[in-house]
C-alpha cells in the first residue's frame, strides 16, 4: 500500500509533462488532465480507507535514504482526507475550465499553458499535504506558487498583470520567511524532519522556541491570508479567470492553514501562543466580513468572506483541544468545497449577465432560475444556516470553545456568530439584487436606490463585460460541486467521525522511532 503514496505527486508531474508535449492538441491535453486527477482521487481514496481502517499512517522514504537524511512522504488520515477533497475540487474546476475553453477559445484560459500549469499546481498541493519534513513542505509551496504565478496572469490583461505582480511579491516574501525559519530550525536542532523536530524541540530554551515558532507562523499566515497579512488577497483573486479564482480560493489558503495545524500540533506542542492566535482569529473574522459587506462586486464579496472564514479555522486551532481540532478539520473540508462552488457559480453569473456587480446584475431569477439555485444553496451553507455543513462546523467549533469556557472563548464565539450573520447578509443581499430585482421597471425605486447607494463608490462596481452563452459543461461542473456540498451535510455523521478521529490523533504525533518502523515496513 505504501507504494501508492509517491503516485500522489508523480502522477500530476508526469501528466503535466505529457500535456506540455501535446501543447497543440486540446483534446489530448484535456484527456490527460482529467485522467490524471481521476487517478489521484482514486489512489487518495484507497490510501484514506487504508489508514483509517488500520489507524496506522503510511510513510515512504524517497530513494531509500535513511531517516532523517531522505525525503519522507507521510500519509495519515488528515493528509489523505485533504488530498481526496482537493483532487475532487481540482477535477470539478478542470471540467468547468474545459467548458469555458471550448466556448471562448484561448482568450481566458490558453489551453496549451493552462493544463501543464494546472497539473503542476495540483502536484504542489498534494506534495505539501504529504510532506514529512519542513523542507519538502517548502518545496510543495514553491511548486504550487510557481504554477499559480502563471495561472493568475493568464490572458495578460493589465489588471491581471498588476494584481499578479502584487501576488508574486507577497508570495516571495512569505517564501523567504519560511526558508529563513527552516534554516534557523536546522541550525538549532540539526534536522527538519517533523517527527524528529517533535522529539528535539523541547531541548531548546523557551525564548528560542518562541522565535522559531513566530517565524513559521508569520510565513504561514501570509499564505493563509490571516489578518493583518490578508491585504493582498481581495485584489489578487477576483481578476483571474473564473476557474483559476475558484481553485485558488478553495485550496491555496487552506495549504497555509494545513501547515499551521501541522506545526502547532506536532512541532510546537509545548510552546503556547494560543492567546495570540485567538486574538488574530477574531480580527480575521470581523475585519474580513466587514470588508465583504462594503463590496458591490461578487468576486470581491467572496474574497473577503474567504478571509473572514479563515478566522474560524485559526479559532479552532487556537482552542487546541481534540474536539476543536476535529471541528477545524471538518470546517476546512466544508470551506474548500463551498467556497469553490460559490466562485464557480459567480463565474456563471458573469457569463450570463456580463457583470459581477450587484449594482448592475438584475432579473436573473426569471432569466436563469437554475443558476439561482446553484448560487443560493452554497450561499446559505457558507452563511451557516441549519442543517447545512456550515452550521454543523460552526456549532462544533463553538461547542469546543464553550467546553474550555474562558472569557476570551466566549468573545470569540460572539465574534463567530456575528461573522456568520454578516456573511448571510452580504450573500443574500447579492442574491436579492442580482436575482429578485426586476429589470428596468423596478430598478429605479427610490427606496432601493437609497438602500444600496453606499455601494456606488465600491471598487469595480462599474465593470461591464460581454454577455456570453453558458456551456452545459460549465453548468454541470458547478451543479456537481453543489451536490458535493449537499453530500457534506447528508454524510456529516461519517465525515465528522473521521475528522474527530483526526483531532484526537493530532496532539500525539508519530515519533521518529514509529516513523522509521513505517518506512522499514514499506521497504
C-alpha positions as CSV (number, residue, x, y, z in Angstrom):
1,X,0.0,0.0,0.0
2,X,2.9,2.4,0.7
3,X,3.9,2.1,-2.9
4,X,0.9,4.2,-3.8
5,X,2.0,7.2,-1.8
6,X,4.5,8.7,-4.3
7,X,1.9,8.5,-7.0
8,X,0.1,11.4,-5.4
9,X,2.9,13.6,-6.6
10,X,4.4,11.8,-9.6
11,X,1.1,11.3,-11.4
12,X,0.4,15.1,-11.7
13,X,4.0,15.8,-12.7
14,X,4.0,13.1,-15.4
15,X,0.6,14.4,-16.6
16,X,2.0,17.9,-16.8
17,X,4.9,16.7,-18.9
18,X,2.6,14.8,-21.3
19,X,0.2,17.8,-21.5
20,X,3.2,20.1,-22.4
21,X,4.4,17.7,-25.1
22,X,0.9,17.8,-26.7
23,X,0.5,21.5,-26.3
24,X,-1.2,21.9,-29.7
25,X,-3.7,19.1,-29.2
26,X,-6.5,20.4,-27.0
27,X,-8.4,17.1,-26.7
28,X,-5.3,15.1,-25.7
29,X,-4.4,17.7,-23.0
30,X,-8.0,17.6,-21.6
31,X,-7.9,13.8,-21.6
32,X,-4.5,13.6,-19.9
33,X,-5.5,16.2,-17.2
34,X,-8.9,14.6,-16.4
35,X,-7.4,11.1,-16.3
36,X,-4.5,12.2,-14.1
37,X,-6.7,13.9,-11.5
38,X,-9.2,11.0,-11.5
39,X,-6.4,8.5,-10.8
40,X,-5.1,10.7,-8.0
41,X,-8.6,10.8,-6.5
42,X,-8.8,7.0,-6.6
43,X,-5.4,6.5,-5.2
44,X,-6.1,9.0,-2.4
45,X,-9.4,7.3,-1.6
46,X,-7.7,3.9,-1.3
47,X,-5.0,5.4,1.0
48,X,-7.6,7.1,3.1
49,X,-9.5,3.8,3.5
50,X,-6.3,2.0,4.4
51,X,-5.0,4.5,7.0
52,X,-8.5,4.9,8.6
53,X,-9.1,1.1,8.8
54,X,-5.7,0.3,10.3
55,X,-5.2,3.5,12.3
56,X,-1.5,3.4,11.2
57,X,-0.1,6.2,8.9
58,X,1.9,5.3,5.8
59,X,5.4,6.6,5.3
60,X,7.8,6.3,2.4
61,X,11.5,7.4,2.3
62,X,12.1,8.5,-1.2
63,X,15.2,6.9,-2.7
64,X,15.6,4.5,0.2
65,X,17.6,7.1,2.2
66,X,17.6,6.6,6.0
67,X,15.6,9.0,8.2
68,X,16.2,11.9,8.7
69,X,18.5,12.2,5.6
70,X,16.0,11.3,3.0
71,X,12.7,12.9,1.9
72,X,9.8,11.3,3.8
73,X,6.3,11.2,2.3
74,X,3.8,10.8,5.2
75,X,0.1,10.0,4.8
76,X,-2.1,9.9,7.8
77,X,-5.9,10.4,8.0
78,X,-5.5,14.2,7.7
79,X,-3.3,14.2,4.7
80,X,-5.3,11.5,2.9
81,X,-8.6,13.3,3.5
82,X,-7.3,16.6,2.2
83,X,-5.8,15.0,-0.9
84,X,-9.2,13.3,-1.6
85,X,-11.1,16.6,-1.2
86,X,-8.5,18.6,-3.2
87,X,-8.5,16.1,-6.1
88,X,-12.3,16.2,-6.3
89,X,-12.3,20.0,-6.3
90,X,-9.4,20.2,-8.8
91,X,-11.2,17.8,-11.1
92,X,-14.5,19.7,-11.0
93,X,-12.8,23.0,-11.7
94,X,-10.9,21.4,-14.5
95,X,-14.1,20.3,-16.1
96,X,-15.5,23.8,-15.7
97,X,-12.4,25.2,-17.4
98,X,-12.7,22.8,-20.2
99,X,-16.3,24.0,-20.9
100,X,-15.1,27.6,-20.7
101,X,-12.1,27.0,-23.0
102,X,-14.3,25.2,-25.6
103,X,-16.6,28.2,-25.7
104,X,-14.1,31.0,-25.6
105,X,-11.0,29.6,-27.3
106,X,-7.7,30.6,-25.7
107,X,-8.7,34.1,-24.7
108,X,-9.4,33.4,-21.0
109,X,-7.6,30.1,-20.3
110,X,-5.0,29.4,-23.0
111,X,-5.1,25.6,-23.1
112,X,-1.5,24.9,-24.1
113,X,-0.4,26.8,-21.0
114,X,-3.3,26.1,-18.6
115,X,-3.2,22.3,-18.4
116,X,0.5,21.8,-17.6
117,X,0.4,24.7,-15.1
118,X,-2.8,23.3,-13.5
119,X,-1.3,19.8,-13.0
120,X,1.9,21.3,-11.6
121,X,-0.3,23.3,-9.2
122,X,-2.0,20.1,-8.2
123,X,1.3,18.3,-7.6
124,X,2.5,21.1,-5.4
125,X,-0.7,21.0,-3.3
126,X,-0.5,17.2,-2.9
127,X,3.2,17.3,-2.1
128,X,2.5,19.9,0.7
129,X,-0.2,17.7,2.2
130,X,2.0,14.6,2.4
131,X,5.4,16.2,3.3
132,X,7.1,14.7,6.2
133,X,9.7,17.4,6.7
134,X,9.7,21.2,6.6
135,X,11.9,21.5,3.6
136,X,9.7,19.2,1.5
137,X,6.7,21.3,2.7
138,X,8.6,24.3,1.4
139,X,9.2,22.6,-1.9
140,X,5.5,21.8,-2.2
141,X,4.7,25.5,-1.5
142,X,7.1,26.6,-4.2
143,X,5.8,24.2,-6.8
144,X,2.2,25.4,-6.4
145,X,3.3,29.0,-6.2
146,X,5.3,28.9,-9.5
147,X,2.3,27.4,-11.2
148,X,0.0,29.9,-9.6
149,X,2.1,32.8,-11.0
150,X,1.3,31.5,-14.5
151,X,-2.4,30.9,-13.8
152,X,-3.1,34.2,-12.1
153,X,-1.8,36.2,-15.1
154,X,-3.5,34.1,-17.9
155,X,-4.8,36.4,-20.6
156,X,-2.1,39.0,-19.8
157,X,-4.6,41.8,-19.3
158,X,-3.5,44.9,-17.5
159,X,-5.4,44.2,-14.3
160,X,-4.2,40.6,-14.1
161,X,-0.6,41.6,-14.6
162,X,-0.9,44.3,-12.0
163,X,-2.5,42.2,-9.3
164,X,-0.3,39.2,-10.3
165,X,2.8,41.2,-9.5
166,X,1.4,42.0,-6.0
167,X,0.6,38.3,-5.5
168,X,4.1,37.3,-6.7
169,X,5.9,39.8,-4.4
170,X,3.8,38.8,-1.3
171,X,4.4,35.1,-2.1
172,X,8.1,35.6,-2.4
173,X,8.2,37.5,0.9
174,X,6.4,34.6,2.6
175,X,8.7,32.0,1.0
176,X,11.8,33.9,2.1
177,X,10.4,34.0,5.7
178,X,9.6,30.3,5.5
179,X,13.1,29.4,4.2
180,X,14.8,31.6,6.8
181,X,12.8,29.8,9.5
182,X,13.8,26.4,8.1
183,X,17.5,27.5,8.1
184,X,17.2,28.7,11.8
185,X,15.5,25.5,12.9
186,X,18.1,23.3,11.2
187,X,20.9,25.4,12.7
188,X,19.4,25.0,16.2
189,X,18.4,21.3,16.0
190,X,20.2,19.8,13.1
191,X,17.1,18.4,11.4
192,X,14.0,19.5,9.5
193,X,12.2,16.1,9.8
194,X,8.9,16.8,11.6
195,X,8.9,13.7,13.7
196,X,12.5,14.4,14.8
197,X,11.7,18.0,15.5
198,X,8.8,16.9,17.7
199,X,11.3,15.0,19.8
200,X,14.0,17.6,19.9
201,X,12.2,21.0,20.1
202,X,11.9,20.7,23.9
203,X,15.7,20.8,24.2
204,X,15.7,24.5,23.2
205,X,15.1,27.4,25.6
206,X,11.6,28.7,25.6
207,X,12.7,32.1,24.1
208,X,14.4,30.3,21.1
209,X,11.3,28.1,20.6
210,X,9.1,31.2,20.5
211,X,11.2,33.0,17.9
212,X,11.2,29.9,15.6
213,X,7.5,29.4,16.3
214,X,6.6,33.0,15.3
215,X,8.8,32.9,12.2
216,X,6.9,29.9,10.9
217,X,3.5,31.4,11.9
218,X,4.3,34.6,10.1
219,X,5.2,32.8,6.9
220,X,2.1,30.5,7.0
221,X,-0.2,33.4,8.0
222,X,0.7,35.2,4.8
223,X,0.0,32.2,2.7
224,X,-3.3,31.5,4.6
225,X,-4.4,35.2,4.4
226,X,-4.7,35.7,8.1
227,X,-5.4,39.3,9.2
228,X,-3.5,41.7,9.0
229,X,-1.5,39.8,6.4
230,X,-4.5,39.3,4.2
231,X,-4.4,42.6,2.4
232,X,-3.2,41.0,-0.9
233,X,-6.0,38.5,-1.4
234,X,-9.1,40.6,-2.2
235,X,-7.3,42.4,-5.0
236,X,-5.5,39.4,-6.4
237,X,-8.1,36.7,-6.8
238,X,-11.0,38.5,-8.5
239,X,-9.1,39.5,-11.6
240,X,-8.0,35.9,-12.6
241,X,-10.1,33.7,-14.9
242,X,-13.1,32.1,-13.2
243,X,-11.7,28.6,-12.8
244,X,-8.4,29.9,-11.5
245,X,-10.1,32.1,-9.0
246,X,-12.2,29.1,-7.8
247,X,-9.3,26.8,-7.2
248,X,-7.2,29.4,-5.6
249,X,-10.0,30.4,-3.2
250,X,-10.8,26.8,-2.3
251,X,-7.3,25.4,-1.9
252,X,-4.3,27.7,-1.8
253,X,-5.1,29.4,1.5
254,X,-6.0,26.0,3.1
255,X,-2.5,24.8,2.4
256,X,-1.3,27.6,4.7
257,X,-3.9,26.6,7.3
258,X,-2.8,22.9,7.0
259,X,0.9,23.9,7.6
260,X,-0.2,25.9,10.7
261,X,-2.1,22.8,12.0
262,X,0.9,20.5,11.4
263,X,3.4,22.7,13.1
264,X,1.2,23.8,16.0
265,X,0.2,20.3,16.9
266,X,3.4,18.4,16.1
267,X,6.4,20.6,16.5
268,X,5.4,23.4,19.0
269,X,3.2,21.5,21.3
270,X,4.8,22.9,24.4
271,X,5.3,26.5,23.1
272,X,1.9,28.0,23.6
273,X,0.8,31.1,21.5
274,X,-2.9,30.3,21.6
275,X,-4.0,33.6,23.1
276,X,-2.3,35.4,20.2
277,X,-3.9,33.1,17.8
278,X,-7.4,33.7,19.3
279,X,-7.0,37.5,19.0
280,X,-5.8,37.1,15.4
281,X,-8.7,34.8,14.6
282,X,-11.2,37.3,16.0
283,X,-9.7,40.1,13.9
284,X,-9.6,38.0,10.8
285,X,-13.3,37.0,11.1
286,X,-14.6,40.5,11.9
287,X,-12.4,42.6,9.6
288,X,-12.8,40.2,6.7
289,X,-16.6,40.2,6.9
290,X,-16.9,44.0,7.3
291,X,-14.9,44.2,4.1
292,X,-17.3,41.9,2.4
293,X,-20.3,44.0,3.5
294,X,-18.7,47.1,1.9
295,X,-18.3,45.5,-1.6
296,X,-20.5,45.8,-4.7
297,X,-18.7,43.1,-6.8
298,X,-19.5,39.4,-6.2
299,X,-15.9,38.2,-6.6
300,X,-14.7,40.7,-4.1
301,X,-17.5,39.9,-1.7
302,X,-16.5,36.2,-1.8
303,X,-12.8,37.1,-1.5
304,X,-13.5,39.0,1.7
305,X,-15.7,36.2,3.1
306,X,-12.8,33.8,2.3
307,X,-10.6,35.9,4.6
308,X,-13.1,36.1,7.3
309,X,-13.8,32.3,7.4
310,X,-10.1,31.6,7.6
311,X,-10.6,33.1,11.1
312,X,-12.8,30.2,12.1
313,X,-10.1,27.7,11.3
314,X,-7.5,29.7,13.3
315,X,-10.1,29.9,16.1
316,X,-10.4,26.1,16.2
317,X,-6.6,25.6,16.1
318,X,-6.1,28.1,18.9
319,X,-8.7,26.4,21.2
320,X,-6.4,23.4,20.8
321,X,-8.5,20.6,22.2
322,X,-9.1,17.4,20.3
323,X,-12.7,18.3,19.8
324,X,-11.7,21.8,18.4
325,X,-9.2,20.3,16.1
326,X,-11.7,17.8,14.7
327,X,-14.2,20.6,14.2
328,X,-11.5,22.7,12.4
329,X,-10.7,19.8,10.0
330,X,-14.4,19.4,9.3
331,X,-14.8,23.1,8.7
332,X,-11.8,23.2,6.5
333,X,-13.2,20.5,4.3
334,X,-16.6,22.3,4.2
335,X,-15.0,25.6,3.3
336,X,-12.8,24.1,0.5
337,X,-15.9,22.7,-1.2
338,X,-18.4,25.5,-0.6
339,X,-16.1,28.4,-1.4
340,X,-15.0,26.8,-4.6
341,X,-18.6,26.2,-5.6
342,X,-19.6,29.8,-5.0
343,X,-16.8,31.1,-7.2
344,X,-17.9,28.7,-9.9
345,X,-21.5,30.0,-9.6
346,X,-20.3,33.6,-9.8
347,X,-18.4,32.7,-12.9
348,X,-21.7,31.5,-14.5
349,X,-23.4,34.7,-13.3
350,X,-20.6,36.8,-15.0
351,X,-21.2,35.0,-18.3
352,X,-25.0,35.3,-18.2
353,X,-25.2,38.9,-17.0
354,X,-22.0,40.3,-18.4
355,X,-21.0,41.7,-15.0
356,X,-20.5,40.6,-11.4
357,X,-21.5,44.0,-9.9
358,X,-24.7,43.7,-7.8
359,X,-25.5,47.2,-8.9
360,X,-25.8,46.1,-12.5
361,X,-26.9,42.5,-12.4
362,X,-30.6,42.0,-12.1
363,X,-33.5,39.9,-13.2
364,X,-31.6,36.6,-13.2
365,X,-34.3,34.7,-11.3
366,X,-36.6,34.8,-14.4
367,X,-33.8,34.6,-16.9
368,X,-31.8,31.7,-15.3
369,X,-33.7,30.0,-12.4
370,X,-31.3,27.1,-12.3
371,X,-28.4,29.4,-11.9
372,X,-30.2,31.0,-8.9
373,X,-30.3,27.6,-7.2
374,X,-26.6,26.9,-7.9
375,X,-25.8,30.2,-6.1
376,X,-28.4,30.0,-3.3
377,X,-27.5,26.6,-1.9
378,X,-23.8,27.2,-1.2
379,X,-24.5,30.8,-0.2
380,X,-26.8,29.8,2.7
381,X,-24.4,26.9,3.5
382,X,-21.5,29.4,3.9
383,X,-23.7,31.6,6.0
384,X,-24.2,28.8,8.4
385,X,-27.9,28.1,8.2
386,X,-29.0,24.7,9.6
387,X,-28.9,21.9,8.7
388,X,-26.1,22.5,6.3
389,X,-22.4,21.7,6.8
390,X,-21.5,25.3,7.6
391,X,-23.8,25.2,10.6
392,X,-22.5,21.8,11.7
393,X,-18.9,23.0,11.6
394,X,-19.5,26.3,13.4
395,X,-21.6,24.7,16.0
396,X,-18.9,22.1,16.7
397,X,-16.3,24.9,17.0
398,X,-18.4,26.9,19.4
399,X,-19.2,23.8,21.4
400,X,-15.5,23.0,21.8
401,X,-14.8,26.6,22.8
402,X,-17.6,26.6,25.3
403,X,-16.1,23.5,26.9
404,X,-13.0,25.5,27.6
405,X,-15.1,28.3,29.0
406,X,-12.7,31.2,29.3
407,X,-14.0,34.8,28.8
408,X,-11.9,35.1,25.6
409,X,-13.5,31.9,24.2
410,X,-17.0,33.5,24.7
411,X,-15.8,36.7,23.0
412,X,-14.7,34.6,20.0
413,X,-18.0,32.8,20.0
414,X,-19.9,36.1,19.8
415,X,-17.5,37.2,17.0
416,X,-18.1,34.0,15.1
417,X,-21.9,34.4,15.4
418,X,-21.7,38.0,14.2
419,X,-19.5,37.0,11.3
420,X,-21.9,34.2,10.3
421,X,-24.9,36.6,10.3
422,X,-23.0,39.2,8.3
423,X,-21.9,36.5,5.8
424,X,-25.5,35.6,5.3
425,X,-26.4,39.3,5.0
426,X,-23.7,40.0,2.3
427,X,-24.5,36.9,0.2
428,X,-28.3,37.3,0.5
429,X,-28.1,41.0,-0.4
430,X,-26.3,40.0,-3.5
431,X,-28.9,37.3,-4.1
432,X,-31.8,39.8,-3.8
433,X,-30.3,42.4,-6.0
434,X,-29.0,40.1,-8.7
435,X,-31.8,37.5,-8.9
436,X,-35.0,39.0,-7.5
437,X,-34.6,42.6,-8.6
438,X,-36.5,43.0,-11.9
439,X,-35.3,44.8,-14.9
440,X,-35.7,48.5,-15.7
441,X,-39.3,48.9,-14.4
442,X,-38.4,48.4,-10.8
443,X,-34.7,49.1,-10.8
444,X,-35.2,52.8,-10.1
445,X,-37.3,52.6,-7.0
446,X,-36.1,55.4,-4.6
447,X,-36.1,53.2,-1.6
448,X,-34.0,50.6,-3.3
449,X,-31.5,53.1,-4.6
450,X,-31.2,54.7,-1.1
451,X,-30.5,51.3,0.5
452,X,-27.6,50.4,-1.8
453,X,-26.3,53.9,-2.6
454,X,-23.4,53.4,-0.2
455,X,-22.0,50.8,-2.6
456,X,-21.7,53.3,-5.5
457,X,-18.1,54.0,-4.7
458,X,-17.1,50.4,-4.1
459,X,-14.2,49.0,-6.1
460,X,-15.0,47.5,-9.5
461,X,-18.7,48.3,-9.1
462,X,-18.9,49.7,-12.7
463,X,-17.1,47.0,-14.7
464,X,-19.2,45.5,-17.5
465,X,-18.2,42.7,-19.8
466,X,-19.7,41.0,-22.8
467,X,-22.6,38.6,-22.1
468,X,-21.8,35.0,-23.3
469,X,-23.6,31.7,-23.5
470,X,-23.1,29.3,-20.6
471,X,-21.9,25.9,-21.9
472,X,-23.6,22.9,-20.4
473,X,-20.3,21.5,-19.2
474,X,-19.7,24.6,-17.0
475,X,-23.2,24.3,-15.6
476,X,-22.8,20.5,-15.0
477,X,-19.4,21.0,-13.2
478,X,-21.0,23.7,-10.9
479,X,-24.0,21.5,-10.3
480,X,-21.8,18.6,-9.4
481,X,-20.0,20.8,-6.8
482,X,-23.3,21.8,-5.4
483,X,-24.2,18.1,-5.0
484,X,-20.8,17.6,-3.2
485,X,-21.7,20.5,-0.8
486,X,-25.0,18.7,0.0
487,X,-23.2,15.5,0.5
488,X,-21.1,17.1,3.2
489,X,-24.5,17.6,5.1
490,X,-26.1,14.2,4.2
491,X,-23.0,12.3,5.2
492,X,-22.0,14.6,8.0
493,X,-22.0,11.8,10.6
494,X,-19.3,9.6,9.0
495,X,-17.3,12.6,7.9
496,X,-17.4,14.2,11.3
497,X,-16.4,11.0,13.0
498,X,-13.4,10.8,10.7
499,X,-12.5,14.4,11.5
500,X,-12.9,13.7,15.2
501,X,-10.5,10.8,15.0
502,X,-8.0,13.1,13.2
503,X,-8.5,15.7,16.0
504,X,-7.8,13.0,18.7
505,X,-4.6,11.9,17.0
506,X,-3.1,15.3,16.2
507,X,-1.9,16.1,19.7
508,X,0.0,12.8,19.7
509,X,2.3,12.9,16.6
510,X,4.2,9.9,15.4
511,X,7.6,9.6,17.0
512,X,10.8,9.2,15.0
513,X,11.0,5.5,16.0
514,X,7.5,4.9,14.8
515,X,8.2,6.7,11.6
516,X,11.3,4.6,11.0
517,X,9.3,1.4,11.5
518,X,6.7,2.6,9.0
519,X,9.5,3.3,6.4
520,X,11.1,-0.1,7.1
521,X,7.7,-1.9,6.6
522,X,7.2,0.0,3.4
523,X,10.6,-1.1,2.1
